Amino acid sequence: MPVKGVSRVGGLGTAAVLSGAVATAAVLTSCGTSNSSAPEQQSRAAPSESPSRAAPSRSSPPSKSPRPPKRPTPSASASRSTPGTVQLPPLHADFDYQIGGAYPPPTGVRIVSRDRTASPAPGLYNICYVNAFQAQPDERASWPVDLLLRDADGEVVVDEDWGEALLDIRTAAKRARVAARVNRWIDSCAAKGFDAVEPDNYDSYTRSDDLLTANDATAFITLLSRHAHARRLAIAQKNTVELAGLRKRTGLDFAIAEECAEYDECGAYAKAFDDRVIVIEYSDSGLRKARSGFAGRLSIVRRDVDVSTPGGSDYVRKVR
């Protein structure tokens, strides 16, 4: 959801995180890019449960900044990696971030991201936002109690900025159970006609008091990647620059990066994802910095932290 989290890598250095994640990712099977997943018959979409939170995500401390939540004829300029596989977003195309509420996209917009409870914007490349690694406050009671991450005292571990319980993905069995529920949301995104899915809070392990690891996160996102590709959906890496180098092993197709210019991360995403990166900045200075380094290469937009809708007093959307 909106911007950065409480801690970047849970006290681990980047090199340590990457080496551990690489070791685990290497033994995962069928973790290739989108063209490695054979299409499956689309499953019937499960009814929507409750709306995802209405503001953006993150991957570093609020001290840096406040953290903000198809296939109708996709754009002809969007590219496919190979015929019959997933549709990728067009490069450096105008983007609008609408996870706080859907509205008619501004003129020139070709890519839009909306909450899973919304419908796609006709004729555009549509990304479906799902909160995959944490339970929103209004959904917490619906999760099995043993799938909520607990500390040594039995207390549920909560992302304090959003009041969201972290999901327990420490074992293969629990990852499979959490994925089964998230995959129903992905099925719904596909049935509605979205082109891609944006699973948020990939970086939740950095807020887990060292209970979760980068290995847990990469193993879980790989399950979601396989399912998304089977439903002919591309899948985005949301934030978590520390793991960008593993994107091929985890099956991630493009990146959605909040405040990467603000924190000098855009270059790392651009390198890992061959410039197929969507950038959301939450300040004018961040927008200027993003444009000075990556205008013409990446999709860049400046939004307000609450990702509000037009007409509201806090609404901000700028591309220059």
N, C-alpha and C positions, 0 to 999 in steps of 0.2 A: 504494500500500500504506500502511503506517501513516502516519506523520505527516510533517512537512515536510522539504523537501530542502535541498541545500547552499546554493543561492542563488536568490533570488526571480526576478529577471529578467536574469540574466547580465550585470549591469552597466548595462543600459539602463534609462532612466526609464520609468514606466508610460505616459506620453503617447507616448513614442517607439515603444514596443512596440505600442500600440494603433493608432497612425497607420499603421505599417508593415503590421500585420496587416489593417487595414481595406482598404488599397490592394490587397493580394493577394486578400482574400476577395471584393472587389467584382467581380473578373474571373472568379471561379469560376462555372461554370454549374451549374444545378440544385441550388443550395445552400439551398433553402428549408427550412421546418420539415417535420414529419413528414407532413403531408397532401399534400406535393408529390411523394412517391415512389409510383409505381404499384406495387401488390403484384405480386410475381413468384411463380412456382411455387417452393416451398421446395426447395432443393437437398438432396441426400443429405448427412447430416452426416459429416464426416471423423472417423476415430477420434481420441480424445483423445490428445494427445502426452505431456505430463507435467504434473503439478499446478502451478498457479500458486502463487506464494509464499504462505505461510500467515501473513501479517500485513499491516496496512494501508498506504496511500500518503501522499503529501505534496506540499507546494509551498513550503516555506521552510526555513531552516537548522536543523540539529539543535541548535544553540546555543539556539534558542527552546524546544525540547523534543525528546525522543527520538522518532524516527520509527517508528511501528510497522512483507493482503494484501492450467399455465401455459397453458403456458397452461392449467394445471389450473384451471378455474373461478376466474378472477380476482375479487377483491373487487368487489361490485356498486357500491361507493362510488368506485372508481377511475373517472377520467373519460377520455373520448376527445375529441380536438380536433375531429374530424368522424367520422361513421359510416364504418366500414371502414378507418380508419387505426390507428395504434398506440394501445395502451392506456397511459395515463399513471398514475403512482402517485397514490394518494389524498393529498389535502392534509393536512398536520400529523397524520399517522397514526403510531401506535406502530411503531417500527422496531428491528430487530436486525441487527447486523453480524456475519456468520458466515463471513467469508472465511478464517479460520484453522481451520475445521472445522465441519461441519454438525451440528446437534443439534435436538431438538424446540423450536420457538420458545416463549418464555414466553407465558403467558396475556395476551391483549390485543394481541399483535403482529399487524400487518396487512401489513407490508412486511419482506422479508428479503433480504439480499444474500449470495450464496454463490459460491464458486469455480466456475469453468467445469467442473471435474471432478466436482462434486457434482450432486445432483438437486434440483429445486425442492421447496419445502415445499407440500404439498397445500392448496389453498384460499386461499393468500395471494398477494400481489403479489410476484413473484420477480425479482430482479436478478442477472445473471450477470457475475461479475468476470473480466476478462481483462487480462493484462499486455500492453498493445498497443505501447508505445514502447520497451521495453527487453527484453533477453533474459535470462531467469533463468539462474543458473549451471548448472543441470542441463540446460538446453536450448541453451546457447551453441554447442556443437559441431554442433548440427543446423542452424544457420543458415548460409547461404552466406557465405563469408568477406568478400565484397565488400558485404554488407549490414550488417556491423558497423562502426560509426563509428570512424574512425581519425584520429589527429592528424598533424601534419606529419612526425613521425618514423615513421609507420606503426604506432604503438601504438594498440590498441583503447582507446577512451574508456569508462571504467567509472564507474558510480554507486557510489562507495566505501561508502556506507552499506549497500548491499544486495549488492554484488559483482556487479552486473548490467551487461552491456555495453549501451551505447546503440545503437539501430538507426539506420542511415543513411537518412534521409528527405529528403536535400537536393535530389534531382531528381525530376521527375515519374515517370521510369521506375523509380527505386528505390522511390518511394512505392507505386507500383502493385504491385511485387513483394512488399513487406512486407505491404501490405493483403491480397493474395491469401491469405497464410498466416493472418493474423488473421481474415479473413472466414470461413475454414473453421471457426475456433473459434466465431465468431458463428453460423454455420449449426448447429453442434452445440448451442449454447445454445437456438436456436429449436426444434430437433428435440426437445430434452428438455422443452420446455414453459415456458421462462422468458418473462417479459413484457418484460424490458429488459436492456440490456447496460451494463456499467461499464468502459470502457477506461481503464486506469490509466496514469499517467506522462505525461499531456498536457503537463506542465511540464518534461519532460526536457531541453528546449532550454536551460533555465536552468542545467543542470549539464553543458553540452556544451563549455565553454571557448570559447563564441561560434562554434562550428562549425555549430550549428543555430540557426535563427531562429524567431520567432513565426510568420512566414509559412509556414515548413515545417510547423510543428505544426498550424496551422489548415487547410492544404491536405490534410494527412494525415487529420485527424479528419473532414473533410468526406467523404472517401472511405468511411470507416467508417460515418458517419451514413447515407449513401445506401444502403449495403448492409444495415445494420440495419433501416432502414425498409422496404426491399424484402422483408425477412423478417418484417415486422410486429412488430418489436421497437422499443421506445423506446430512446433512448440518452442516457446521463448525461454531463455535464461533470464530470470528477473534479478537484477543486481548481482551481488556475490562475485565481485571481480576476482577474488582469490581462486575461484574454481573455473574461470573462463577457459583456461588452457585444457580443460578436460571435456570440452563441449562435444567433440566427436565421439568420445567413448560413452558419454551419457546420452547421446542422440539429440542434443539441442541444436536448433536450426538458426536462430537469430537471437539478439539480445535486446532487452528493454532495460535501460540503465537510468536510474534517477540520480541527478546531480553528479554525473561523471565528470563534467567540466569543473565543477566546484571543487572536486577532490582529485583532479588530475588522473582520472581513470579512463577517459574516453579512448585514448590510444590503445590501451590494453584490450578493451572490448573490440575496437576496430580491427586489430590484428587477429584476434581469436576468431572473429565472425566475418572476416573479409568485408568489412564496412557495412554489413547488414545489421545495423544498430539503430535503435530508436532511443533518443535522448529526451528526458524530461528534466528541465531545470525549474527551480522554484524561486529564483531571484533574477533581477535584471542583470546583475553582474555575472551570474552563472550563464545566462543566455548569451551575453556578449563574449564571454570566454569560449563557450561552445562554438559559436559562429566564427570566431577568429581563428580557431584551429581546425574546424571540421565542417564548415558550411560547404555545401556541394558534395560532401561525402556521406554524411549521416543525416537521418531524419531528426530534426531538432525542434522542440517547442518549449515555451515557458508557460507554466500553469500556476494557479494559486495552490497553496498547500492542501486545501480541502477539496480540490478538484471539483469546484462548484459549477452550477449551471448558469447560463447567461441570464442577466436580470438581477442576480444576487449582488449584494454590496461587495462581496469578496471576490467576485469572478474576475479572473485574469487569464487571457490567452494571447500570447505574442509569438511571432516567429522571427522577428527582427527588431 
